[in-house]
């Protein structure tokens, strides 16, 4: 963590030292954008503090709605058409969607309103640690990213450039704990993605502003259920009894490891395993109970895990191999493997690389550092993945930098707020003028 903070400090100093060099590469409109972001930085920090101080744990529906109300006022003042999508059909608070119909190519911006900190958490308030850092629930994941969106759009409006943007903003109310059915919970995002040329997610990413995300592994859950013939333990392995449910589950897991563990970006983790005479797993798949005796052959075993893949092709191949392994049983046992769809993968396509190249150019033209892609093994699932097959160019992880998200030490580097806002505003402006060729997905 100390190395990360030193790096961010050095980068922040570098942005001030490079200001004059940046001016030579920016147009008059772009210089005006940069100047407005600096002039409005205190207002942006105040907005960040205001929404961080509102508890919006995913299941605090009223709190999620209150954050949406604050951001809705901001978007309304910029001339967006806003609407609240009620989440009753997917058992969550809902989503805020805002649209601005300009003549440029359609752009999709993605954020979320909720955090992992419910009202029962002791971590509830924004706290300034010093002039450059602040701690608070969701300050980087991802209320900081939401403020980057609002502040970038505000800068574009102030200098007369927002009128050209054709942009839709989707703020989900359930990113940290997605509602069910998932198809319904992400319907608004998928609908908004149609016709978009670029999608930008403002998650905090790796915490290093020299990196951005162009590929995310998808996440599906799986459940393995095995059965055996109950009998006295002295008869296990006999023809009439066989191997029992626990040995069958062990065989399957061992073969998963042997046959699939060497493939890059593919992981499959058994996180819960219960075996015995009777097994009960609750509907969430995170808790349960088992009963059995050492002298009784186990009749049932249930294993719950997740599967992470880099592309739809890798996902399909892994599922075929896993099912083939399950299909071959030990004597007198059965096995069944089921999957529950989760977050889809976002492969590192040519279109995504083109958008990263444009973002890198923006950063360099601002006198900042080059930007390269995060190793996808270090990038978790996120909402941008739901539009992976619908939008030619996608990038994520360009929100507010910091560290320790999802913990009570979640901290933002406030020096990066104007930096990330400038990069976002300039990227949106350039995308509104001309979209790079992105036919190769």
C-alpha positions, 0 to 999 in steps of 0.5 A, spaced: 500 500 500 505 504 501 508 503 494 501 505 491 501 511 495 508 513 493 506 512 486 500 516 486 503 522 489 509 522 484 504 522 478 500 527 481 506 531 482 508 529 475 501 532 472 503 539 475 510 539 472 507 537 465 501 542 464 505 547 459 507 541 455 500 539 455 497 546 452 501 545 446 497 538 444 490 541 446 485 545 442 482 551 444 476 547 446 480 542 450 484 547 454 477 550 456 475 543 458 481 542 462 481 549 466 473 548 467 475 542 471 480 545 475 476 551 477 470 546 479 474 541 483 472 543 490 465 543 487 466 536 485 469 534 492 463 537 495 458 532 491 463 526 493 462 527 500 455 529 499 453 522 496 458 518 500 455 520 507 448 517 504 448 510 506 446 506 499 448 499 501 445 495 496 439 492 500 438 499 503 433 501 497 431 508 500 438 510 501 440 508 494 434 512 491 437 518 495 443 517 492 440 517 485 436 523 487 442 527 488 445 525 481 438 526 478 438 533 479 445 534 477 443 531 470 437 534 469 440 541 470 445 539 464 439 538 460 438 530 460 432 526 460 432 522 466 428 516 469 428 512 475 427 504 473 423 501 479 427 495 481 421 491 484 421 486 478 428 484 480 428 485 488 432 491 488 431 499 489 432 500 481 436 504 476 437 511 474 438 512 467 439 519 463 439 520 456 442 526 452 440 526 444 446 530 441 448 529 433 454 525 435 455 517 435 452 514 441 456 513 447 454 509 454 457 511 461 456 506 466 456 507 474 453 504 480 449 507 486 450 502 491 456 500 496 457 493 500 456 497 506 449 496 509 446 501 515 449 496 520 456 497 518 460 501 522 463 505 516 458 510 514 461 517 513 466 521 509 472 523 512 478 527 510 485 524 512 489 530 509 489 535 503 489 529 498 486 523 501 479 521 504 476 515 507 469 513 506 464 507 504 464 507 496 468 513 496 472 509 490 467 503 489 464 507 486 461 514 488 468 517 486 467 514 479 460 517 479 462 524 480 467 523 475 462 522 470 458 528 473 464 533 473 466 531 466 459 532 463 458 539 467 465 541 464 463 539 457 456 543 458 460 549 461 464 550 455 459 549 450 461 542 448 455 538 451 450 539 445 454 535 440 454 529 445 449 523 444 450 520 451 446 515 455 448 514 463 446 508 467 447 508 474 445 501 477 442 500 484 445 493 485 452 492 482 454 490 488 449 484 489 445 484 483 438 482 483 434 476 480 433 474 475 439 477 472 436 478 465 431 483 468 436 486 473 440 488 467 435 489 462 436 497 462 443 497 461 442 492 455 437 496 452 441 502 453 447 499 449 443 498 442 446 503 437 452 505 442 459 505 439 463 506 445 461 504 452 465 506 458 465 504 465 467 508 471 469 503 476 476 504 480 479 499 477 486 497 479 488 503 483 493 505 478 491 511 473 496 508 468 492 502 467 485 501 464 481 495 463 479 492 456 477 485 458 474 482 464 473 475 466 466 473 466 463 469 473 458 463 473 456 459 479 456 452 479 453 446 483 455 439 483 451 434 486 453 427 487 449 421 490 452 414 493 449 408 496 448 408 504 451 402 507 455 400 513 462 403 512 465 396 512 462 395 506 464 401 502 467 399 495 464 392 495 460 391 488 453 392 492 455 399 495 460 402 491 464 408 492 459 413 496 457 420 494 464 423 497 468 419 493 464 421 487 465 428 488 472 428 490 473 424 483 470 430 479 473 435 483 480 432 482 479 431 474 477 438 474 483 440 477 487 435 473 484 437 466 483 444 466 487 448 471 493 449 466 489 454 462 490 461 462 485 466 465 480 460 467 479 458 474 474 454 477 473 455 485 469 450 489 467 454 495 462 450 499 462 443 500 457 439 504 457 431 504 454 426 509 447 422 510 443 428 509 445 435 506 442 441 506 444 448 502 440 454 503 437 458 497 443 463 497 448 457 496 453 460 501 450 456 507 448 449 509 448 443 514 450 436 513 449 430 517 453 423 517 457 418 521 464 416 520 461 409 519 456 410 514 457 411 507 455 418 505 449 418 501 449 425 498 454 431 497 453 438 494 459 442 492 458 450 490 463 454 486 464 459 481 467 459 474 471 465 471 473 465 464 476 470 459 471 469 453 464 466 451 468 461 447 473 459 453 466 459 457 463 454 453 469 450 452 470 449 460 463 447 461 463 442 456 469 439 459 466 439 466 460 436 464 464 430 460 468 429 467 461 429 471 458 424 466 463 418 468 461 415 475 465 411 480 461 405 482 454 406 484 454 413 484 451 419 480 453 426 479 449 432 476 453 439 474 448 445 473 450 452 472 447 459 474 448 464 469 452 470 472 456 476 469 458 474 462 466 475 460 468 481 456 474 479 451 480 483 449 477 485 442 480 489 437 475 495 438 477 495 446 484 496 444 482 502 439 478 505 445 484 504 450 489 507 444 484 513 444 484 514 452 492 513 452 492 519 447 488 523 451 492 522 457 499 523 453 496 530 450 494 532 457 501 531 459 500 525 463 502 518 463 501 512 458 495 508 459 496 500 458 491 494 459 490 491 466 492 484 466 485 481 466 486 476 471 486 482 476 480 485 473 473 482 476 466 482 473 463 488 472 457 491 469 460 493 462 461 486 461 453 485 459 454 490 453 460 486 451 457 483 445 453 489 443 458 495 443 464 495 439 469 499 443 469 498 451 473 500 457 473 500 464 476 502 470 477 509 469 474 512 475 477 515 482 483 512 484 485 509 491 485 503 495 482 498 500 475 498 496 470 493 500 473 494 506 473 500 512 479 502 510 476 504 503 480 511 501 481 515 495 486 519 492 483 526 491 488 529 487 486 524 482 479 526 481 481 532 477 485 528 473 480 522 471 475 528 470 479 531 465 481 525 461 474 523 461 471 529 459 477 530 453 475 522 451 468 524 451 469 530 446 473 526 442 469 521 441 463 525 439 467 528 433 469 522 430 469 515 432 475 510 430 474 504 426 471 499 430 468 493 426 472 488 428 470 486 435 
